[in-house]
Amino acid sequence: MNAHLLQAALLAWSPGLRVTRAEGDCASVLRRPPEELLDRPLHLALGVSPERARELDARAREDRRAVEFASALLGGDEDATPLRMTLGMDGGEACAAVQDLNALLEGAPPVQISRLSSSLSHEIRNPLSSVKMAVQTLARNTGLSDRDRRRLTIANREIRTMERMLWLLSEYGRDTTPNLDAHALRSVLQEATGMVALELAERRIEVRVDEEPELPRVRVDPNRLRPVLAQVLLNVAMGRPEDSPVEVALRRGSPGRVLMVLKDPAAALPPEERGTLFEPFGSRLARGAGLSLAALRRVMMGQGGDVAAEGSAEPGMVFTLTFAT
């Protein structure tokens, strides 16, 4: 079993039902860090009854990758947490990949929205590509007046805006497994910046990166991360005066984590938007289609990371993107 499963904790245990191995996101899923789970009775680690733990052990030893669900009391919580467990054998030990269903479903679009967004994105992208080619062909006409060239420049800019919106719409509704690999975070950031380079150049805005030395590589799917990260960078840039920088810091986080810290001096977070900041159309900070922050969160969580925001009603916000190494 893969210990890097999205939002999953991996537990292995002995025939005596005591935890021998704890990996992955144990703190979030099981409300305890891995070191506190080692050598604990399995039923206490999972927050279930001893009888239920024995049933799970029996299913795991069948080694059929069985999926079981349990209602667990974890970390002193009064309310039960629904867990999804994929059971099997790994290295001769019974084990389970455990996921918190509440966390998995939070912010996930309904199936109908997912299918609609993917379909609309595909149907609109094809005619938009034809329009883009026609505009670019016209732009090569050396006999155009300055006014017509300005009009074509505007048309090109709006086509790029629509392309980014389609990326956000498609990415928010996508539910396929990302293709994770190790990448230098600075390189991914530079590639995302390149996707909005023309818009940044028009406002004479530079993305300044302050990188901590010798950062480890992060596990991401750059093809899916770049477009949503580019849109968020552009959102920040559009709130800045011309000739001003967008500041990004790359730092080490907790063990196995790297942070990207993005400052937005112009943005403010009204109290009524605190709970909906990363929901579709839930915040004025998600400019344009209203999906940039929601799509970013979907992508980050889908790649084993997360995104958080700190701010108040006064201008000045900080977004922190957390990546797994």
C-alpha positions, 0 to 999 in steps of 0.5 A, spaced: 500 500 500 502 507 498 503 511 504 502 517 500 495 516 499 491 523 499 489 525 506 491 518 508 494 514 514 497 508 513 497 503 519 500 496 520 499 491 526 501 485 529 497 479 530 496 481 537 493 487 534 498 492 536 500 498 531 507 496 528 507 502 523 504 509 522 505 513 516 502 518 512 497 524 515 496 521 521 495 527 525 489 529 521 486 523 519 487 519 526 488 526 530 495 523 533 502 524 530 505 517 528 509 516 534 504 516 538 500 511 535 506 506 535 505 500 539 498 502 541 492 497 541 489 497 534 482 499 536 484 505 540 488 507 534 482 507 530 477 509 535 473 503 534 471 497 539 475 491 540 470 487 536 470 491 530 478 491 530 478 484 530 473 484 524 478 489 520 484 485 522 480 478 519 478 482 513 485 485 512 488 478 512 484 476 506 488 480 502 483 482 497 484 490 498 477 490 502 474 497 503 470 497 510 467 503 513 467 505 521 464 510 525 470 512 530 471 516 536 478 520 535 482 524 539 477 526 544 472 528 539 465 528 542 462 527 535 464 520 531 468 521 524 466 516 518 473 513 516 474 509 510 479 503 510 482 499 504 485 493 508 490 488 506 497 485 507 504 489 506 510 486 507 507 480 511 503 485 516 496 486 516 495 494 514 489 499 512 490 505 509 485 510 513 481 516 510 477 521 513 470 521 509 469 528 512 475 531 509 475 527 503 468 530 501 469 537 504 469 542 498 468 536 493 463 538 487 457 534 486 458 529 480 453 532 476 457 539 477 464 535 475 461 532 469 458 539 467 464 543 468 468 538 464 464 537 458 463 545 458 470 546 458 471 541 452 466 544 448 468 551 449 475 550 448 475 547 441 471 554 438 475 558 442 482 555 439 479 557 432 478 564 434 485 564 437 488 562 430 484 567 426 486 573 431 493 571 431 493 570 423 490 577 423 495 580 427 500 578 422 497 583 417 502 588 416 497 593 413 493 594 419 492 601 422 494 602 430 487 602 432 486 595 429 492 592 432 490 595 439 483 591 438 487 585 436 491 586 442 485 586 447 482 580 443 488 576 444 488 578 452 481 576 453 482 570 449 487 568 454 483 570 460 477 565 457 483 560 456 485 560 464 477 560 466 476 554 462 482 551 465 479 553 472 473 550 470 476 543 468 480 543 474 475 544 479 471 538 476 476 533 475 476 527 479 482 523 476 488 521 479 494 526 479 501 524 476 505 526 481 513 526 481 518 530 484 520 537 482 523 543 484 518 548 487 521 554 484 521 551 477 514 550 477 513 557 480 517 560 474 513 556 469 506 558 472 509 565 472 510 564 464 503 563 463 501 570 465 507 573 463 504 578 458 499 580 463 504 581 468 508 585 463 502 590 461 502 592 468 510 592 469 509 587 475 515 582 477 514 576 481 520 576 486 522 569 489 525 569 496 527 562 496 531 558 502 537 554 500 537 547 498 529 546 499 527 539 497 523 537 491 516 537 492 511 531 489 506 535 484 503 534 478 505 540 474 501 540 468 495 541 473 498 545 478 501 551 473 494 553 471 491 554 477 497 557 480 498 562 475 491 565 476 492 566 483 498 570 481 495 574 476 489 575 481 494 578 486 498 582 481 491 585 478 490 588 485 497 591 485 499 598 482 503 598 476 511 597 477 510 594 484 512 586 485 508 580 487 512 577 493 513 570 494 517 566 499 519 558 498 521 556 505 521 549 509 515 547 513 514 541 518 518 535 516 516 532 509 513 539 507 515 545 503 511 552 503 510 557 498 508 564 502 504 569 497 503 576 500 497 580 497 498 587 500 491 589 497 486 584 499 482 584 505 478 578 508 471 580 510 468 576 516 462 574 512 467 570 507 472 567 512 468 560 512 467 561 504 474 563 502 475 557 498 468 555 496 466 557 488 464 564 488 464 564 495 469 570 496 471 577 492 478 575 492 476 569 487 476 574 481 473 573 474 470 566 474 470 566 482 473 559 481 481 560 482 481 559 490 476 553 490 480 550 484 487 551 487 485 548 494 482 542 490 489 541 486 493 542 492 489 537 496 489 532 490 496 532 490 497 531 498 498 538 500 493 544 502 492 552 502 491 556 507 489 564 508 491 569 513 487 576 513 482 580 516 478 586 514 484 590 513 488 590 507 494 585 507 493 577 506 498 571 506 496 565 502 500 559 504 501 553 500 503 547 503 507 541 499 509 534 500 516 532 499 
